[in-house]
Amino acid sequence: MCRRWPGAGRLLLCAERPGIKDVALIQRVSEIIDAALWHQLVESYPSTSSVVEVRSRISERLATAQLISMRHSELLAAFKSMHSYIEFPALHKELFSQDAVDSVSASQT
């Protein structure tokens, strides 16, 4: 059984990801998501010490996951440059392609 980690979506909203155009907007959305996660945490745990402990563990995991995500982006860029003939699936392009980032930015202006 796969358990969903509540902060997983937060990784995609990391302002430090390569190709991000509107860093300030991404940072603001990240802060809103963090506030919502922490609010849910307070609602879910009855004691303050539990909230502090769980929040600390989530923060540690998020930091580790962000490092892994950044390394993944670096390796993916290197792989794409060596194997430019490989076609990636649409969802992959949407999440990791510089072209997708550029087209979203262009549609917002």
Contacts in CASP RR format, 6 or more apart in sequence:
PFRMAT RR
TARGET T0000
AUTHOR 0000-0000-0000
METHOD contacts of the structure
MODEL  1
MCRRWPGAGRLLLCAERPGIKDVALIQRVSEIIDAALWHQLVESYPSTSS
VVEVRSRISERLATAQLISMRHSELLAAFKSMHSYIEFPALHKELFSQDA
VDSVSASQT
5 61 0 8 1.000
6 37 0 8 1.000
6 40 0 8 1.000
6 58 0 8 1.000
7 33 0 8 1.000
7 37 0 8 1.000
7 58 0 8 1.000
7 62 0 8 1.000
8 65 0 8 1.000
9 33 0 8 1.000
10 30 0 8 1.000
10 33 0 8 1.000
10 34 0 8 1.000
10 37 0 8 1.000
10 62 0 8 1.000
11 62 0 8 1.000
11 65 0 8 1.000
11 66 0 8 1.000
11 69 0 8 1.000
12 95 0 8 1.000
13 26 0 8 1.000
13 29 0 8 1.000
13 30 0 8 1.000
13 33 0 8 1.000
14 20 0 8 1.000
14 26 0 8 1.000
14 30 0 8 1.000
14 66 0 8 1.000
14 69 0 8 1.000
14 70 0 8 1.000
15 23 0 8 1.000
15 26 0 8 1.000
15 27 0 8 1.000
15 30 0 8 1.000
16 66 0 8 1.000
16 70 0 8 1.000
17 69 0 8 1.000
17 70 0 8 1.000
17 73 0 8 1.000
18 70 0 8 1.000
18 73 0 8 1.000
18 74 0 8 1.000
18 77 0 8 1.000
18 98 0 8 1.000
19 98 0 8 1.000
19 101 0 8 1.000
20 26 0 8 1.000
20 101 0 8 1.000
21 101 0 8 1.000
21 102 0 8 1.000
21 105 0 8 1.000
22 105 0 8 1.000
22 108 0 8 1.000
37 58 0 8 1.000
38 55 0 8 1.000
41 51 0 8 1.000
41 54 0 8 1.000
41 55 0 8 1.000
41 58 0 8 1.000
42 51 0 8 1.000
45 51 0 8 1.000
45 54 0 8 1.000
73 96 0 8 1.000
76 96 0 8 1.000
80 86 0 8 1.000
88 96 0 8 1.000
88 97 0 8 1.000
93 99 0 8 1.000
93 100 0 8 1.000
94 100 0 8 1.000
END
